[in-house]
Amino acid sequence: MTQPLEPTLELFANPAARYFAATRPAFLTASLMACLIGLAIAWQSGLAFDVPLALVTLLFALLAHAGVNVLNDYYDALNGTDAQNTQRIFPFTGGSRFIQNGVLSLTQTRNFGFALMAGVVAAGLWLMACTDAQLMYVGVAGLFIGWAYSAPPFRLNSRGWGELCVAAGFLAITVGSDFVQRKGFDFFPFVAGLSYALLVTNLLYINQFPDRAADTAAGKLHWVARLEVSKARWGYGLIVALAYIWLVACVMLGWLPVLALLAMFALPLSIKASRELLRHAAQPQQLADAIKLTIAAMMVHGTLLSLALIFSKGNT
């Protein structure tokens, strides 16, 4: 298979298309799914479902993810990791390449990222006015995690906190989506959303193998960079095990409906990706198939979990 072409100014001569593509829209499906899980939880709980609020919530989640993607490109350009990344697997790792290929300048990228975040704040304030002021806790936490993940002085991913940031960030989307319908916090979305959030975390984890050399040189010392490759490769399987054990345990404890076990059909995809990583961790440019399997696993898991919750309305 041929690798997709990296962006150039000629390919994105239209300014609207250029800025839209800079958000890495294909990856926004991860937030879309986290939001749908939260809305499915609210539906399953038998709440009065508000469609306009659900749509604004979805916009809120997508804007937040887009802003994080753009700002991550900006800060990775500042620290030099993307510029020196020769082992990247585009479009999955190594950033969007918009800055490195001259499609957007550093200043344009920074301004666009913060403009998106301003849109997130506006959407969040509207949702707070329609629901409850406590939604502020979810919004502030999500914005801080998304910004501090790569921005100095925190640079949380460089300090080994990246996986926790991703898990917490996507769980916050699920919790917030449920909150808007419920108009308050509940234990259920924290329980139901964790397995999906962990599988999204594995996308970050596996993507760090092709980026490992460049990240290490730039001082981005996440766990894949800190550990020897022969040891780091086992972390993926550990996260897979945590995700599916949590799902099964929640069903056994009665916290999730039995139908939620349908999400286990994504397990073979996760296992196959784990085997690919174990085999090719030291040859990161051979990990494209494992990355695609990781994306497929999280999307299949999230879809089946959402459907299980929708069709289990009123039951636990």
N, C-alpha and C positions, 0 to 999 in steps of 0.2 A: 504494500500500500504506500502511496506517496504521501508525504507530510504536507499538511495545509500550508499555503503561502502565508508568510508573515505580513503584517500590515505595512503598507507604504502610502505616501501621500497621494500617489496616482490612483491607488485602489479606493481611497476614501476622499475623493475630491469634494464631495458634498459634505458641508460642515455638519449637518444634522446626522447623517450616517456615521461620520467620523466620531462624533461625541457619543453617540449611542453605542457604537462598537467598542469604544474605550471602556465601557462599563463591564465588558466581558459578559454579554447577556446570556450566553449558553449556560454559564455557571449560576445564574440567578435562579435557575430551577431548583437549586438546593433550598433556597429561602422560600420559594413558592411552595414546595412540599412541606416544609416545616410549618408554614402558615396553614396549609390545608389540614394538617394533622390537628392543629389547635382548634380549627373550626369544626372538624369532625368530632373532637372531644366535646365541644359545646353542644353540638347536635345530639350526640349520644346521651348527654346528660339531661336531655329533654327541655333545654332552655328555649325561650322564645327567640327565634333566629332572626336577626336583623341583617338583611342582605346589603343595604347601602353601607352599613358599618363594616361588614365583612370585606367589601370591595376596597374601602379606604384602608383597612388593616393590611390588605394584600399590597396595596400601593406603598404603604409605610414600610413593609418588610423589604420589598424590592428596591426602594430608594435607599434604604439603609445598607443593603448588601452592595448595591452599585457604588455608593459612596465609599464604602470600605475598600472595594476593589481598586477604585481610582486612587485613593490615598495610599494604599499599599504600593501601587506602582510608583507614586511620587517618592515615598520614603525609601523604597528599594533602589530608586535611581540616585538618591542622595548618598546612600551608603555604598553604592557601586556594585552590589551583588548581581543585578540583572545585566549590567554592561559586560561583566566578565564571565557570564554563564555560557560556556560553550557546550555543555552536555544537556541543555534543556530539551524537553520534548514539547514543542509547540503544537497545540495551544494550551497544553495542560500545565506546563511548568515554565519558569523563567520570566513570568510576567506577561503583560500584553504586548510588549515590544513597541508600544506607541512612542515612547520617549526615545528609546534607543534607535529607532528607525526614522526619527524626525517627523512623525505624523502629528504629534503634539509637543509643545515645549514643556519644560519643567513648570514654568509659571502657569501655563494654560491648564496643565494637569492638576496642579495644586488648587487653582481657583475653581475648577470644575468639581473637584472632590468636595471642597467645602460648600459649594453651592448646593450639591446634592444633600449634604448633611443639613443645610439650612432648610431644605424641603422636608427632610425627615422631622425636624423640630416642629415645623408648621403643621404637618400631618399629625404628629403626636399631640400637640396642643389641642387640635380640633377633636381628636379622639378622647382626650382627657375631659374636655368640656361636655362630650356626649355620654361619658361613662362615669369615671370616678378619678379623682386626683391621684390615687395610689398607682395609677398606670405610669406615673412619672418614674417610679422606682425601676420598672422594667426598661423604660426608654433611656433613662440616664445610664443604667448599667450596660445596656446594649451599645449605646454610643461610645461610652468609655472603653469598653472591650475592643470595639472595632477600630477606634483611633489608636489606643495604647498598644495594640497588637504589634504595630510596626513603627510608631512614632517615638522619637526621643522626647523626654528622657526615659520613658518606661521600656519601650522596645521589648515587650513581653515575650514575643516569640524567640528573640535572641537570647533570652534568659531561661529558656526551657519551659515556658508557660503557654506556648502556642496551642498545644492540644487541649489544655483546659479552657483556653479562650474560645476555641471553636465549639467545643461541646457546650459551654455555658451560653455562647452567643446564639446558637441554633435552638437550644432549649428555651432561651428567652423569647424567641420568635413564637414558638408553640405556646408558651405560657401567656404571652401578651395577646395572641390571637384568641385564646379562650377567654382571657380577662375581659376583652372588649364586649363579648357576648354575655358573659356572666356578671360583669360589672363588679368584680371582686376576685380575690385569689382563691384557689382551690388546690388540693393535693393532687388531684387527678392528672392535670396536664404535666406536672413534674414527673409523675410516674410513667405516663404513656409516651411522652416525648423523648425520654432518655435513650432508648435503644436506637432510634433514628439519629439523634445527635451524635452518638458514638460512631455510627457508620459514616457520617459526614466527617468526623474527626479523622477517620482513616484515610480520607481523600487527601487531607493535609499531610498526613504522615507519609503516605507512599510518594507523594509529589516531592517530598524533601530529599529523596534518594538521587534523582537526576540533578537536583540543585545543590547537593551536598558540598562539592568542591568549592563552588563559587560562594556559597553561604559561609563556609568555614573561613575562606580568605577575607570575607567582609566582616567577620566577627558575629555572624548570626549563628549562635551556638545553641540551636535547638537540639533535641535528644538524638536525632539521626546524625547530627554533626558531632555531638559529644561522644557517642558510643562508636566502637568499632562496627563496621558494616555487618560482620558475622553475628554480632549481638543485637544491633539495632533492628535487623530484619524480623526478629521474633516479636517485636512490639506490635506489629500489625495483627498477628494472630491473637495476641492478648486482648487487644481492643475488640476484635471480632467476638471472642469468647465472652467478654463482659457484656456486649450488646445482646447476644442471644440468650445468655444465661439470665440476664435481667428480664427479658421478655417472658421467658418460661416461668421464672419465679413469680412475676407479677400475676400471671394467669393462675398459677397454683395457689397463690395467696388470695385470689378473688379480687385483686385490684384492677384487673383487665378482663374483659369477656373472653370466653374460650375461643371465640372466632378470631381473636387477635393472633392466634397461633398460625394463621394463614401467612403472616409476615415471615415465618420460618422458611418459606419457599425461596427466599433470597439467600439462604445460607449456602447452597452449593456455589453460587457466584462468589461469595466471600471466601469460601474455601479455595476455589480455583485461583482467585487473585492472590491469596496468601501463599499458595504453592508457587505461583509465578514469581512472587517477590523472593521467596526463599531460594529459588533457583537462580535468579538474575540480579540480586541485590548489588553484586559487585560489578555488573554490567548495566548501569542505569539506563542506557539508551535502548535497552531491550524491554523496558517496563511499560511500553505504551498499552499493550493488551491488558496488563494487570491494572493499570489506571482506569481503562475503560470498564473493566469488570467491577472495579470499586464503585464507579459512578452508577453502573447498572444495579449493583446490589443495593445501594442506598435508595435509589429511586423505586425499585421493585418493592423493597421493604416498606418504604413510606406509603406507596400507593395501596398495597395490600392492608397495611395497618389502618389507613384512613377508611378504606371500604369496610373493613371489619367493624370499626367503630360506628360508622354510619348505619350499617345493617344490624347493629346490636342496640339500637336506640332504646333507652330505658332499662337495659340489662347490664349487670356487672358480673 
